[in-house]
Amino acid sequence: VVNKSIAFIDFHKQSNYEIYNLWRSVHDIVKLRCKWGPTNTVTRFKVILPPWRIENLQLDSTKLPGETVFLKVNKKQNFLCIKCRDGWIAVDEIMYGKRKVMSSRDFANGFLRIDKTKPLPPSENNNSIAMFVKDEET
């Protein structure tokens, strides 16, 4: 029996290939999910790209699992990258809260801190770093 608890992502415990393979196995049934830390809002991932697509990019290995960066490689290649226990995953389409599907670029423009002088909105868990955290079933 597959239920929604299988879709909860824990970036501290899962590697990039484990998350990608989980997405491949269940994305037609249920979307992988976690919470966007700064707002504590459930976020579901509609499309996760294969880890090999970003292996040659210069991503900071000192980031914490769940931390998020947006990379613009060229005009057609944009990646919303999330640090995992081992490696990074790239997300292409996201469903934030009850909003419709948005691209990684739209998510980055609306939710990643671009202007360093503006603080991120406060959250219940006081997480001001741009990162995803594990969602718990309520």
DOVO-368241 format. One record per atom (N, C-alpha, C, CB): atom name; x, y, z. Coordinates in nm, 3 decimals. Glycine has a CB too. Layout:
BEGIN
CA X Y Z
...
This chain:
BEGIN
N 0.085 -0.118 0.000
CA 0.000 0.000 0.000
C 0.089 0.124 0.000
CB -0.097 0.000 0.123
N 0.064 0.213 -0.092
CA 0.139 0.338 -0.100
C 0.052 0.447 -0.040
CB 0.179 0.372 -0.247
N 0.107 0.518 0.060
CA 0.035 0.633 0.114
C 0.127 0.755 0.108
CB -0.012 0.606 0.261
N 0.077 0.870 0.150
CA 0.153 0.992 0.130
C 0.280 1.000 0.214
CB 0.067 1.110 0.160
N 0.292 0.919 0.318
CA 0.412 0.925 0.401
C 0.537 0.881 0.325
CB 0.395 0.840 0.525
N 0.521 0.802 0.221
CA 0.636 0.760 0.141
C 0.698 0.880 0.068
CB 0.596 0.652 0.039
N 0.622 0.986 0.049
CA 0.667 1.101 -0.029
C 0.741 1.205 0.054
CB 0.550 1.165 -0.096
N 0.753 1.186 0.184
CA 0.822 1.284 0.268
C 0.973 1.273 0.246
CB 0.788 1.263 0.418
N 1.035 1.383 0.212
CA 1.179 1.387 0.187
C 1.251 1.438 0.311
CB 1.212 1.477 0.065
N 1.361 1.372 0.346
CA 1.448 1.419 0.453
C 1.588 1.434 0.392
CB 1.449 1.319 0.577
N 1.626 1.557 0.361
CA 1.752 1.582 0.293
C 1.873 1.545 0.378
CB 1.761 1.726 0.254
N 1.855 1.537 0.511
CA 1.965 1.498 0.600
C 1.993 1.348 0.592
CB 1.933 1.537 0.744
N 1.894 1.269 0.557
CA 1.908 1.123 0.559
C 1.915 1.060 0.421
CB 1.795 1.063 0.633
N 1.873 1.132 0.317
CA 1.866 1.074 0.184
C 1.968 1.137 0.090
CB 1.725 1.089 0.127
N 2.026 1.054 0.003
CA 2.121 1.104 -0.096
C 2.046 1.154 -0.219
CB 2.223 0.993 -0.135
N 2.118 1.219 -0.308
CA 2.055 1.270 -0.429
C 1.997 1.157 -0.515
CB 2.156 1.351 -0.511
N 2.067 1.046 -0.525
CA 2.016 0.935 -0.606
C 1.898 0.864 -0.539
CB 2.127 0.834 -0.633
N 1.897 0.858 -0.406
CA 1.782 0.799 -0.336
C 1.656 0.882 -0.360
CB 1.811 0.787 -0.185
N 1.670 1.014 -0.352
CA 1.555 1.102 -0.375
C 1.510 1.094 -0.521
CB 1.589 1.248 -0.338
N 1.604 1.097 -0.612
CA 1.568 1.088 -0.754
C 1.499 0.954 -0.786
CB 1.693 1.104 -0.842
N 1.551 0.844 -0.735
CA 1.489 0.714 -0.760
C 1.353 0.702 -0.694
CB 1.579 0.602 -0.710
N 1.335 0.762 -0.577
CA 1.203 0.764 -0.513
C 1.106 0.843 -0.600
CB 1.211 0.826 -0.370
N 1.149 0.958 -0.650
CA 1.063 1.037 -0.739
C 1.025 0.956 -0.863
CB 1.133 1.168 -0.780
N 1.121 0.887 -0.924
CA 1.093 0.807 -1.043
C 0.990 0.699 -1.015
CB 1.221 0.744 -1.096
N 0.994 0.643 -0.895
CA 0.905 0.531 -0.865
C 0.763 0.574 -0.826
CB 0.964 0.448 -0.754
N 0.746 0.694 -0.769
CA 0.613 0.731 -0.719
C 0.555 0.859 -0.777
CB 0.618 0.745 -0.572
N 0.624 0.927 -0.869
CA 0.576 1.058 -0.911
C 0.441 1.055 -0.982
CB 0.676 1.121 -1.001
N 0.403 0.942 -1.039
CA 0.270 0.934 -1.101
C 0.159 0.915 -0.998
CB 0.267 0.819 -1.201
N 0.196 0.869 -0.879
CA 0.098 0.841 -0.774
C 0.088 0.955 -0.673
CB 0.133 0.710 -0.703
N 0.204 1.000 -0.627
CA 0.210 1.103 -0.525
C 0.335 1.189 -0.550
CB 0.212 1.041 -0.380
N 0.329 1.316 -0.519
CA 0.443 1.406 -0.539
C 0.529 1.409 -0.413
CB 0.395 1.550 -0.575
N 0.662 1.409 -0.432
CA 0.752 1.420 -0.319
C 0.731 1.556 -0.253
CB 0.900 1.402 -0.362
N 0.746 1.559 -0.121
CA 0.714 1.682 -0.050
C 0.806 1.708 0.068
CB 0.573 1.679 -0.003
N 0.815 1.835 0.103
CA 0.885 1.880 0.222
C 0.828 2.019 0.252
CB 1.044 1.882 0.202
N 0.890 2.090 0.344
CA 0.843 2.225 0.375
C 0.951 2.326 0.340
CB 0.805 2.238 0.525
N 0.907 2.441 0.290
CA 0.997 2.551 0.265
C 1.019 2.618 0.400
CB 0.940 2.651 0.157
N 1.140 2.609 0.452
CA 1.172 2.651 0.588
C 1.132 2.792 0.627
CB 1.314 2.637 0.609
N 1.164 2.894 0.547
CA 1.133 3.031 0.589
C 0.985 3.058 0.611
CB 1.185 3.126 0.487
N 0.897 2.987 0.541
CA 0.753 3.011 0.559
C 0.681 2.891 0.618
CB 0.690 3.048 0.426
N 0.751 2.779 0.634
CA 0.693 2.656 0.688
C 0.573 2.609 0.605
CB 0.650 2.678 0.833
N 0.583 2.624 0.474
CA 0.475 2.588 0.382
C 0.509 2.458 0.309
CB 0.450 2.701 0.280
N 0.411 2.368 0.301
CA 0.431 2.242 0.230
C 0.459 2.271 0.084
CB 0.308 2.149 0.246
N 0.563 2.207 0.033
CA 0.605 2.226 -0.106
C 0.622 2.088 -0.169
CB 0.737 2.309 -0.115
N 0.562 2.070 -0.286
CA 0.572 1.942 -0.357
C 0.652 1.960 -0.484
CB 0.431 1.884 -0.389
N 0.728 1.857 -0.518
CA 0.813 1.862 -0.636
C 0.750 1.781 -0.747
CB 0.954 1.811 -0.605
N 0.719 1.848 -0.857
CA 0.658 1.778 -0.970
C 0.763 1.712 -1.058
CB 0.575 1.874 -1.051
N 0.876 1.780 -1.083
CA 0.981 1.724 -1.168
C 1.116 1.738 -1.099
CB 0.983 1.794 -1.307
N 1.185 1.625 -1.081
CA 1.321 1.624 -1.030
C 1.410 1.571 -1.142
CB 1.334 1.536 -0.900
N 1.514 1.645 -1.171
CA 1.605 1.609 -1.280
C 1.706 1.504 -1.233
CB 1.678 1.734 -1.334
N 1.759 1.425 -1.324
CA 1.861 1.325 -1.287
C 1.984 1.393 -1.227
CB 1.901 1.241 -1.410
N 2.041 1.338 -1.121
CA 2.157 1.400 -1.056
C 2.276 1.423 -1.149
CB 2.201 1.317 -0.941
N 2.293 1.338 -1.249
CA 2.406 1.355 -1.340
C 2.400 1.486 -1.418
CB 2.413 1.238 -1.436
N 2.279 1.546 -1.429
CA 2.265 1.672 -1.504
C 2.339 1.788 -1.438
CB 2.119 1.707 -1.517
N 2.362 1.779 -1.306
CA 2.428 1.891 -1.237
C 2.561 1.851 -1.173
CB 2.335 1.945 -1.130
N 2.609 1.730 -1.199
CA 2.732 1.684 -1.135
C 2.853 1.768 -1.172
CB 2.759 1.542 -1.172
N 2.858 1.828 -1.289
CA 2.974 1.907 -1.332
C 2.965 2.054 -1.294
CB 2.991 1.896 -1.481
N 2.856 2.094 -1.228
CA 2.842 2.234 -1.187
C 2.918 2.257 -1.056
CB 2.692 2.271 -1.170
N 2.961 2.379 -1.036
CA 3.037 2.414 -0.916
C 2.939 2.445 -0.802
CB 3.131 2.536 -0.943
N 2.900 2.342 -0.727
CA 2.809 2.359 -0.614
C 2.887 2.345 -0.484
CB 2.693 2.255 -0.620
N 2.856 2.429 -0.389
CA 2.928 2.435 -0.261
C 2.898 2.312 -0.176
CB 2.890 2.563 -0.185
N 2.998 2.229 -0.154
CA 2.979 2.105 -0.077
C 2.968 2.132 0.073
CB 3.093 2.008 -0.103
N 2.995 2.255 0.118
CA 2.987 2.285 0.261
C 2.846 2.327 0.304
CB 3.086 2.395 0.296
N 2.756 2.340 0.210
CA 2.617 2.376 0.244
C 2.554 2.264 0.326
CB 2.533 2.403 0.116
N 2.454 2.299 0.405
CA 2.381 2.201 0.485
C 2.274 2.133 0.401
CB 2.318 2.269 0.609
N 2.241 2.007 0.433
CA 2.131 1.942 0.361
C 2.002 2.024 0.371
CB 2.108 1.800 0.417
N 1.939 2.042 0.256
CA 1.817 2.122 0.248
C 1.841 2.263 0.198
CB 1.752 2.127 0.382
N 1.964 2.313 0.208
CA 1.993 2.447 0.158
C 1.974 2.452 0.008
CB 2.135 2.491 0.196
N 1.929 2.565 -0.041
CA 1.886 2.579 -0.178
C 1.960 2.691 -0.249
CB 1.737 2.604 -0.184
N 2.001 2.665 -0.372
CA 2.062 2.767 -0.456
C 2.000 2.760 -0.595
CB 2.217 2.750 -0.464
N 1.994 2.874 -0.661
CA 1.944 2.879 -0.797
C 2.061 2.910 -0.889
CB 1.831 2.986 -0.812
N 2.081 2.825 -0.989
CA 2.191 2.843 -1.083
C 2.136 2.869 -1.222
CB 2.283 2.720 -1.083
N 2.189 2.973 -1.283
CA 2.155 3.001 -1.422
C 2.279 2.970 -1.503
CB 2.109 3.150 -1.443
N 2.279 2.855 -1.570
CA 2.394 2.810 -1.647
C 2.403 2.887 -1.778
CB 2.387 2.659 -1.672
N 2.291 2.896 -1.846
CA 2.281 2.976 -1.968
C 2.135 3.016 -1.984
CB 2.334 2.896 -2.095
N 2.100 3.069 -2.099
CA 1.964 3.120 -2.119
C 1.856 3.012 -2.104
CB 1.954 3.183 -2.254
N 1.891 2.888 -2.143
CA 1.792 2.780 -2.140
C 1.806 2.687 -2.022
CB 1.801 2.702 -2.266
N 1.918 2.692 -1.953
CA 1.940 2.600 -1.842
C 1.940 2.674 -1.709
CB 2.071 2.525 -1.860
N 1.837 2.649 -1.628
CA 1.824 2.703 -1.494
C 1.799 2.587 -1.400
CB 1.710 2.810 -1.486
N 1.866 2.588 -1.287
CA 1.850 2.478 -1.193
C 1.824 2.532 -1.053
CB 1.974 2.388 -1.194
N 1.720 2.481 -0.989
CA 1.699 2.504 -0.847
C 1.760 2.381 -0.779
CB 1.544 2.524 -0.809
N 1.873 2.399 -0.715
CA 1.949 2.287 -0.660
C 1.932 2.283 -0.509
CB 2.098 2.298 -0.697
N 1.911 2.162 -0.457
CA 1.892 2.141 -0.314
C 1.997 2.041 -0.267
CB 1.748 2.090 -0.283
N 2.068 2.078 -0.161
CA 2.173 1.993 -0.106
C 2.110 1.874 -0.035
CB 2.264 2.072 -0.010
N 2.163 1.756 -0.060
CA 2.118 1.633 0.005
C 2.229 1.582 0.097
CB 2.078 1.523 -0.101
N 2.205 1.470 0.163
CA 2.309 1.410 0.247
C 2.436 1.392 0.165
CB 2.262 1.275 0.306
N 2.421 1.334 0.048
CA 2.531 1.316 -0.046
C 2.491 1.377 -0.179
CB 2.569 1.166 -0.063
N 2.554 1.484 -0.220
CA 2.526 1.544 -0.349
C 2.412 1.644 -0.348
CB 2.496 1.437 -0.447
N 2.365 1.677 -0.467
CA 2.260 1.776 -0.489
C 2.155 1.718 -0.583
CB 2.319 1.908 -0.547
N 2.031 1.766 -0.569
CA 1.928 1.737 -0.668
C 1.887 1.868 -0.734
CB 1.804 1.666 -0.602
N 1.835 1.858 -0.854
CA 1.784 1.975 -0.926
C 1.635 1.956 -0.948
CB 1.859 1.996 -1.061
N 1.559 2.057 -0.911
CA 1.413 2.053 -0.923
C 1.373 2.146 -1.035
CB 1.343 2.092 -0.789
N 1.282 2.100 -1.122
CA 1.240 2.181 -1.236
C 1.102 2.242 -1.217
CB 1.241 2.097 -1.361
N 1.009 2.170 -1.157
CA 0.874 2.223 -1.137
C 0.832 2.199 -0.993
CB 0.772 2.158 -1.235
N 0.771 2.303 -0.933
CA 0.739 2.302 -0.790
C 0.595 2.345 -0.769
CB 0.835 2.394 -0.711
N 0.532 2.286 -0.668
CA 0.399 2.329 -0.625
C 0.413 2.379 -0.481
CB 0.293 2.212 -0.636
N 0.408 2.510 -0.464
CA 0.425 2.573 -0.334
C 0.288 2.594 -0.271
CB 0.502 2.707 -0.346
N 0.265 2.531 -0.157
CA 0.136 2.543 -0.090
C 0.024 2.497 -0.181
CB 0.112 2.687 -0.045
N -0.078 2.579 -0.196
CA -0.191 2.546 -0.281
C -0.182 2.615 -0.418
CB -0.321 2.584 -0.213
N -0.068 2.671 -0.448
CA -0.050 2.739 -0.576
C -0.032 2.638 -0.689
CB 0.071 2.833 -0.571
N -0.055 2.685 -0.810
CA -0.036 2.598 -0.926
C 0.113 2.573 -0.948
CB -0.100 2.661 -1.053
N 0.143 2.483 -1.037
CA 0.281 2.446 -1.067
C 0.357 2.569 -1.117
CB 0.287 2.332 -1.171
N 0.480 2.586 -1.064
CA 0.565 2.695 -1.111
C 0.702 2.639 -1.147
CB 0.577 2.806 -1.003
N 0.772 2.711 -1.232
CA 0.906 2.669 -1.272
C 1.004 2.699 -1.159
CB 0.950 2.740 -1.403
N 1.122 2.640 -1.170
CA 1.225 2.666 -1.070
C 1.265 2.813 -1.072
CB 1.349 2.576 -1.096
N 1.266 2.874 -1.190
CA 1.299 3.017 -1.200
C 1.194 3.102 -1.128
CB 1.309 3.060 -1.349
N 1.065 3.070 -1.147
CA 0.960 3.145 -1.079
C 0.971 3.131 -0.928
CB 0.822 3.099 -1.126
N 0.999 3.009 -0.882
CA 1.016 2.987 -0.738
C 1.133 3.070 -0.685
CB 1.037 2.837 -0.707
N 1.244 3.065 -0.755
CA 1.363 3.141 -0.712
C 1.335 3.291 -0.709
CB 1.481 3.111 -0.805
N 1.266 3.341 -0.811
CA 1.235 3.484 -0.815
C 1.143 3.526 -0.702
CB 1.170 3.520 -0.948
N 1.053 3.439 -0.661
CA 0.957 3.476 -0.558
C 0.996 3.439 -0.416
CB 0.829 3.414 -0.588
N 1.081 3.337 -0.399
CA 1.103 3.286 -0.264
C 1.247 3.281 -0.217
CB 1.047 3.152 -0.254
N 1.342 3.290 -0.306
CA 1.483 3.294 -0.262
C 1.522 3.440 -0.242
CB 1.577 3.225 -0.367
N 1.599 3.464 -0.142
CA 1.641 3.600 -0.111
C 1.743 3.644 -0.216
CB 1.701 3.610 0.033
N 1.706 3.738 -0.298
CA 1.796 3.790 -0.400
C 1.862 3.918 -0.349
CB 1.720 3.817 -0.533
N 1.785 4.003 -0.286
CA 1.838 4.125 -0.228
C 1.883 4.096 -0.086
CB 1.732 4.240 -0.231
N 2.013 4.097 -0.060
CA 2.068 4.060 0.071
C 2.029 4.158 0.180
CB 2.220 4.051 0.063
N 1.980 4.277 0.145
CA 1.943 4.374 0.247
C 1.804 4.347 0.303
CB 1.951 4.514 0.192
N 1.724 4.268 0.231
CA 1.590 4.237 0.278
C 1.591 4.102 0.348
CB 1.488 4.237 0.161
N 1.551 4.096 0.473
CA 1.550 3.967 0.543
C 1.437 3.878 0.493
CB 1.538 3.988 0.694
N 1.456 3.749 0.506
CA 1.349 3.655 0.474
C 1.239 3.671 0.577
CB 1.401 3.508 0.469
N 1.114 3.638 0.542
CA 1.006 3.651 0.639
C 1.028 3.556 0.756
CB 0.871 3.623 0.572
N 0.986 3.596 0.878
CA 1.005 3.508 0.993
C 0.920 3.383 0.980
CB 0.972 3.581 1.124
N 0.963 3.276 1.043
CA 0.887 3.151 1.039
C 0.871 3.098 1.180
CB 0.956 3.047 0.950
N 0.784 3.000 1.193
CA 0.758 2.939 1.323
C 0.882 2.872 1.379
CB 0.645 2.839 1.313
N 0.965 2.814 1.292
CA 1.084 2.743 1.339
C 1.209 2.830 1.334
CB 1.105 2.618 1.255
N 1.193 2.963 1.316
CA 1.304 3.059 1.314
C 1.412 3.021 1.214
CB 1.364 3.071 1.451
N 1.374 2.963 1.103
CA 1.469 2.923 1.001
C 1.476 3.033 0.896
CB 1.430 2.787 0.937
N 1.581 3.114 0.901
CA 1.592 3.224 0.805
C 1.682 3.188 0.688
CB 1.645 3.348 0.875
N 1.737 3.065 0.686
CA 1.818 3.021 0.573
C 1.725 2.971 0.464
CB 1.920 2.910 0.616
N 1.758 2.999 0.339
CA 1.678 2.952 0.227
C 1.697 2.802 0.213
CB 1.716 3.026 0.095
N 1.610 2.725 0.279
CA 1.626 2.581 0.275
C 1.493 2.508 0.294
CB 1.725 2.538 0.381
N 1.493 2.384 0.246
CA 1.378 2.296 0.264
C 1.403 2.210 0.387
CB 1.354 2.209 0.139
N 1.296 2.182 0.461
CA 1.305 2.098 0.581
C 1.204 1.985 0.568
CB 1.279 2.182 0.711
N 1.224 1.882 0.648
CA 1.137 1.766 0.642
C 0.995 1.803 0.685
CB 1.192 1.653 0.729
N 0.899 1.750 0.611
CA 0.759 1.768 0.643
C 0.719 1.651 0.733
CB 0.670 1.775 0.513
N 0.641 1.678 0.834
CA 0.590 1.573 0.922
C 0.441 1.558 0.898
CB 0.618 1.606 1.071
N 0.395 1.435 0.900
CA 0.253 1.412 0.880
C 0.177 1.466 0.999
CB 0.223 1.261 0.859
N 0.068 1.539 0.971
CA -0.012 1.598 1.077
C -0.142 1.527 1.094
CB -0.037 1.743 1.051
